[in-house]
Amino acid sequence: MTRRPVDTGDPDRLYTVTGGRSRADDAFDLVTLVVSECEPTPGTQSEHARILELCRHPTAVVEIAAELKLPITVVRILLGDLLATGRITARHPRAAQSVASLPDTALLKEVLHGLRNL
């Protein structure tokens, strides 16, 4: 199997899509779920319109990038535009529980032993 370089698109096109911006909004990580709050309106940038269509149901940022065939950074810039205008909402995944809040190991062993005895 031959590995090919990843095609990140024509740099001129990406520059145009982002309006020359290169800094992505930190509000979005790869697993942030994005949901459209409205339908695309006439005159909306095509990439923004496509995102609004894709996100009728909660969709992860990484899935949006894959569908649009655009780099994650570019997608995060576009999502920042839509979030700033209230056209999308972002749902961040819940943070993992701290180790201190997990059940005691001894208790889990007792439960396991009890289940095996059933």
N, C-alpha and C positions, 0 to 999 in steps of 0.2 A: 504494500500500500504506500503510495507516495503522498507525502504531506505537502499541501499547498498553503501559501501564506493567506491569512485572513484578509478578505477584501473589505476595507472599511469605507469604501465609497470615494468618489472624486472629491479631493480637498476643496475645490472651488464650490462644489454643490453644498458641502457641509458648512462652509463659511456663509453661504447665502441662507441656508436653512436656519442657522442660529443667529443671523444678523451680525456676524463677526464676533460673537461672544465665545469665550472658551472656558469660562468658569461655570460649573454646574451647581445647582442648588443642593445644599447638603441635606435638605429635607427628605430626599429620596435615597433609599438603599435598594439593593437588588430585589428584595422580597416585599417591599412596600406595596400594598394593594391600592390601586387607583380606581375611582368610580366617577363616571361622567355625571355632571349635574344639569346638563342641558344638551340640546342637539346642536350640531354645527350650523352656523349661520352663513348666508352668502357672503363671500369675500374673505372667509376664514382661510388662513394658510393651509395648504393641502395636508401637511403633516399634522397640524393641530386637529383638523377635521377627522383625519384617520384615527388619531388617538381617541377623540370623543366617541367615535363609532365603536372602536375596540373595547372601550371601557364602560359599555352599558351595564356590564356585570363586573364585579371586582376582578381586576387583572393585575398581576405582578409586573413591576417595572421591567424585569428581565424578559417577560413574555412580550411586552410591548416592543422592546428593542428587537427581538427576534422577528416579530411580525413586520415591523417597518424596515428591517434589514439596515438598521442604523446603529452606530456605536452607542454604548450606554451613556456616555457623557453627553452626547447630542440629545438623546431622549430625555435625560434629566434636565437639560436646559429648556427643552420644549415643555416639559411637565411643570417646571417652575413658572413659565409664562401663563399656563392655564390655571395653575393654583393661585397666582397673584390676581387673576381676573375672576376667580370664584367659579370657574367652569368645571373644575374637578375637585374632589376631596381625596385626601390620602389617609389610608389607615395603616399605621405602623404596626408591625408584629409586636406582640407582648414580649416584654423582656423575660428572660429565663429566671426562674426562681433562684433565690440564693440557696446555697447548700444548707444554711442554718434552718431554713423553713421546710426542708424535706423531712419525711418521717425517719425516726430512729432506725438504724440498721438492725438492732436487736428485735424491735417490733416487727419489722418485715420478715426476719427469719422465723419468728414465732408464727406469723400468719402463713408462711410457706409450709412450715411443719404441720400446722393444722390442716391445710388443704391437702397435703399428701396423705394424712391420716383418714381422710373422708372416704 
